[in-house]
Amino acid sequence: MVGTALAGRLRDADKSVLAISRSDGGGYDDTIRWDPESGLTNPNRMESVDAVVHLAGENIAAGRWNDSLKRRIRNSRVIGTRSLVQSIASVEKRPKLFICASAIGYYGDRGDMELPESAGPGEGFLADVCKEWEAEANAAADLGCRVVNVRIGMVLSPKGGALAKMLLPFKLGAGGVVGTGTQYWSWIGLHDLTRIIAFCIDNEDISGPVNAVSPTPPTNREFTKDLGKVLHRPTIIPMPAFAAKLALGEMAQALLLASTRVIPNKLKDAGFQHDHPDLASCLQHELGQPRQ
């Protein structure tokens, strides 16, 4: 979802895009085959590019977490990134920039604490995965690449991710607060996320972790209210914490009940301005609604 949208934005800016895909074609005219464990089938193609943007990873909400799924979530990020960096290392003329996705799960459950890029890592499965993931990406710095770790928040788009799963129950009037509703949900619209990645490509002074989130993280209660308002539906059916945990297990605590109040200080300091900094305007844009 993100890669397709980003490729479109880059092409609109007259940049050439070479896709890295696990399958033939991938919907692109020019594609390099890639296996997350063994790397690129033709790494010499790397010599023709200026920047590599790595977004691949097992869907963390693909199902109830068990040992097998957690292993796939970790390996798809850690081993996949390692193999891609090894492919970069194998060529003589290397890309100048390596942008690797990460996630705000790096910070863990931190209550109402504001979390800029300088905040340390949290605890838990996702935090541990993000730390390993970023460490593998940072190995590209030893190869002479500028490395950017884009710590992505909840991506809002009706095409996939969390918002796509919320739309049906909310449209049916079955949406409501999750748990206490006081936990912070840090989000970013797909439109602004692709702008952030393109901004990082073009700005050579940016490196290291970058919080790809809106500047106004809401609580779950505020998020629920805004989504219901945009959809013109009531939001009166809550999901208690015990019900969420019963239905989703460990994943509920990490994705729904954890509070992560992330602040995009690096983007602000670099002069980036979000097109949709507040939740209501983002939802209206992503859902194709006129601004109210």
C-alpha positions in Angstrom: 0.0 0.0 0.0 2.7 2.5 1.0 5.1 1.5 -1.7 2.6 1.8 -4.5 1.5 5.3 -3.3 5.2 6.4 -2.8 6.1 5.2 -6.3 3.3 7.3 -7.8 4.4 10.4 -5.9 8.0 9.9 -7.0 7.1 9.4 -10.6 5.0 12.6 -10.5 8.1 14.3 -9.4 9.9 13.0 -12.5 12.0 10.4 -10.5 12.6 7.0 -12.0 11.4 4.1 -9.8 12.9 0.6 -9.9 10.7 -1.8 -7.9 12.1 -4.5 -5.6 9.5 -7.3 -5.5 9.1 -10.8 -4.1 7.1 -11.8 -7.2 7.5 -11.2 -11.0 6.5 -7.8 -12.1 4.9 -6.4 -8.9 2.9 -4.1 -11.1 6.0 -2.2 -12.3 7.7 -2.1 -15.7 11.1 -2.4 -14.1 11.6 -4.8 -11.2 14.3 -6.6 -9.4 13.4 -10.0 -7.9 14.1 -10.2 -4.1 14.0 -12.9 -1.6 13.9 -11.7 2.0 16.3 -14.4 3.2 18.8 -14.6 0.2 18.7 -11.0 -1.1 18.4 -9.7 -4.6 18.7 -11.9 -7.6 20.6 -9.2 -9.5 22.3 -6.9 -7.0 24.3 -5.2 -9.7 21.1 -3.3 -10.5 21.8 -1.3 -7.3 24.6 0.5 -9.1 22.0 2.5 -11.1 20.1 3.9 -8.1 20.6 6.8 -5.8 18.3 5.8 -3.0 16.8 2.5 -1.6 13.5 2.7 0.3 12.8 -0.6 2.2 9.2 -1.0 3.4 8.7 -4.8 3.4 7.5 -6.7 6.5 4.9 -9.2 7.6 1.6 -7.7 8.5 1.6 -7.4 12.3 -2.2 -7.6 12.4 -2.4 -10.7 10.1 -3.8 -12.8 12.9 -3.7 -13.6 16.6 -0.1 -13.6 17.7 1.6 -16.9 18.4 5.2 -18.0 18.3 5.1 -18.8 14.6 3.5 -15.4 13.6 5.8 -13.4 15.9 8.8 -15.2 14.4 7.6 -14.3 10.9 7.0 -10.7 12.0 10.6 -10.4 13.3 12.4 -12.3 10.6 10.7 -10.5 7.7 12.1 -7.3 9.1 15.4 -8.2 10.7 16.6 -10.9 8.2 15.0 -9.1 5.3 16.8 -5.9 6.1 20.0 -7.7 6.7 19.9 -9.4 3.3 19.1 -6.1 1.5 22.1 -4.4 3.2 24.3 -7.3 2.2 23.1 -6.9 -1.4 24.1 -3.2 -1.2 27.5 -4.2 0.2 28.1 -6.5 -2.7 28.2 -3.8 -5.4 31.0 -1.3 -6.0 28.9 1.8 -6.8 26.5 1.9 -3.8 23.3 4.0 -3.3 23.9 7.2 -1.4 20.7 6.7 0.8 19.0 3.8 2.5 15.6 4.6 4.0 14.2 1.7 6.1 10.8 1.6 7.6 10.5 1.2 11.4 7.6 1.8 13.7 6.5 3.7 16.7 6.3 0.4 18.4 9.9 1.2 19.2 8.7 3.3 22.1 6.5 0.8 23.7 3.6 1.7 26.1 4.6 5.0 27.6 1.4 6.6 28.9 1.1 10.4 28.3 4.9 11.0 27.9 5.8 12.9 24.8 8.2 10.8 22.7 10.5 12.7 20.2 13.1 10.8 18.3 15.6 11.3 21.2 13.4 9.1 23.5 14.8 5.7 24.3 13.2 2.4 23.4 10.4 0.9 25.3 9.8 -2.7 26.3 7.9 -5.6 24.7 7.9 -7.6 21.6 7.4 -4.7 19.1 10.0 -2.6 20.8 12.5 -5.4 20.6 11.7 -6.0 16.9 12.1 -2.4 16.1 15.5 -2.2 17.8 16.8 -5.2 15.9 15.3 -3.9 12.7 16.9 -0.5 13.0 20.3 -2.0 14.0 20.3 -4.0 10.7 19.4 -0.9 8.7 22.1 1.2 10.4 24.7 -1.3 9.2 24.4 0.4 5.8 26.0 3.5 7.3 29.3 1.6 7.4 28.9 1.2 3.6 28.8 5.0 3.1 25.0 5.3 2.9 23.0 8.0 4.6 20.5 5.9 6.7 17.0 7.1 7.7 14.8 5.0 10.0 11.2 6.1 9.4 9.3 5.3 12.6 5.8 5.0 11.1 2.6 5.5 13.1 -0.8 4.1 12.4 -1.2 4.6 8.7 -4.7 5.9 7.8 -6.0 4.8 4.4 -9.2 3.1 3.3 -7.0 0.9 1.1 -5.6 -1.1 4.0 -4.3 -1.1 7.5 -6.1 -0.1 10.7 -8.6 2.4 9.1 -9.8 -0.1 6.5 -10.6 -2.6 9.3 -12.4 0.1 11.4 -14.6 1.4 8.6 -17.3 -1.3 8.5 -18.0 -1.5 12.2 -18.0 2.3 12.5 -20.3 2.6 9.5 -22.7 0.1 11.1 -22.7 2.2 14.3 -20.7 -0.4 16.2 -17.7 1.7 16.8 -16.6 2.9 20.2 -13.8 3.5 22.7 -11.3 0.8 23.2 -10.3 0.2 26.9 -10.2 3.3 28.9 -9.9 5.5 25.8 -7.1 7.5 27.4 -4.3 5.8 25.5 -2.6 7.9 22.8 -2.9 6.7 19.2 -0.2 8.3 17.0 -1.2 8.2 13.3 -0.2 9.4 9.9 -2.3 9.7 6.7 -1.0 7.8 3.7 -0.8 11.1 1.7 1.5 12.7 4.3 3.5 9.5 4.8 4.6 9.4 1.2 5.4 13.2 1.4 7.5 12.5 4.5 9.5 9.7 2.7 10.0 11.9 -0.4 11.1 14.8 1.9 13.7 12.5 3.5 15.0 11.5 0.1 15.5 15.1 -1.0 16.9 16.5 2.3 20.5 15.3 2.8 20.7 16.7 6.3 18.2 14.2 7.6 19.5 10.9 9.0 18.7 8.5 11.8 15.3 8.0 13.3 12.4 10.2 12.0 9.0 10.0 13.6 6.5 9.7 10.7 3.4 10.8 12.6 1.0 13.7 12.8 2.0 16.6 15.1 -1.4 16.2 17.0 -1.7 12.6 18.4 -5.1 12.1 19.9 -6.3 9.8 22.6 -8.3 6.8 21.5 -11.5 8.5 22.8 -10.7 11.6 20.6 -9.9 9.4 17.6 -13.1 7.5 18.0 -15.1 10.7 18.3 -13.5 12.2 15.1 -14.0 9.1 13.1 -17.6 8.8 14.1 -18.2 12.5 13.3 -16.6 12.2 9.8 -18.7 9.1 9.1 -21.8 10.6 10.6 -22.3 7.6 12.9 -22.7 7.2 16.6 -19.8 5.8 18.6 -21.5 4.4 21.7 -20.4 0.7 21.8 -17.2 0.4 23.7 -14.7 -2.5 23.7 -13.5 -3.1 27.2 -9.9 -4.0 27.7 -10.7 -7.5 28.8 -12.8 -8.1 25.6 -10.0 -6.8 23.4 -7.5 -9.1 25.1 -9.9 -12.1 24.9 -10.4 -11.5 21.2 -6.9 -10.6 20.1 -4.6 -11.8 22.9 -1.2 -10.1 23.2 -1.7 -8.1 20.0 -4.5 -6.2 21.7 -2.2 -4.8 24.3 0.5 -3.8 21.8 -1.7 -2.3 19.1 -4.9 -1.1 20.8 -4.4 -0.6 24.5 -0.8 0.7 24.5 -0.3 4.5 24.7 2.3 6.0 22.5 2.4 9.8 22.2 4.9 10.3 19.5 6.1 13.8 18.4 7.7 14.5 14.9 10.4 16.9 16.1 12.9 16.1 13.3 10.4 16.9 10.6 9.3 20.1 12.3 12.9 21.2 12.8 13.6 20.4 9.1 10.7 22.6 8.0 8.3 19.9 6.9 4.6 20.9 7.0 1.9 18.3 7.1 -0.9 18.8 4.6 -3.3 17.2 7.1 -2.0 17.8 10.6 -5.3 17.1 12.4 -7.3 13.9 12.3 -10.6 15.2 10.9 -9.0 16.8 7.8 -6.9 13.6 7.3 -9.9 11.3 7.5 -11.9 13.5 5.1 -9.0 13.6 2.6 -8.3 9.8 2.8 -12.0 9.0 2.5 -12.6 11.4 -0.3 -14.9 13.6 1.6 -15.2 17.4 1.3 -13.7 19.3 4.2 -16.2 20.5 6.7 
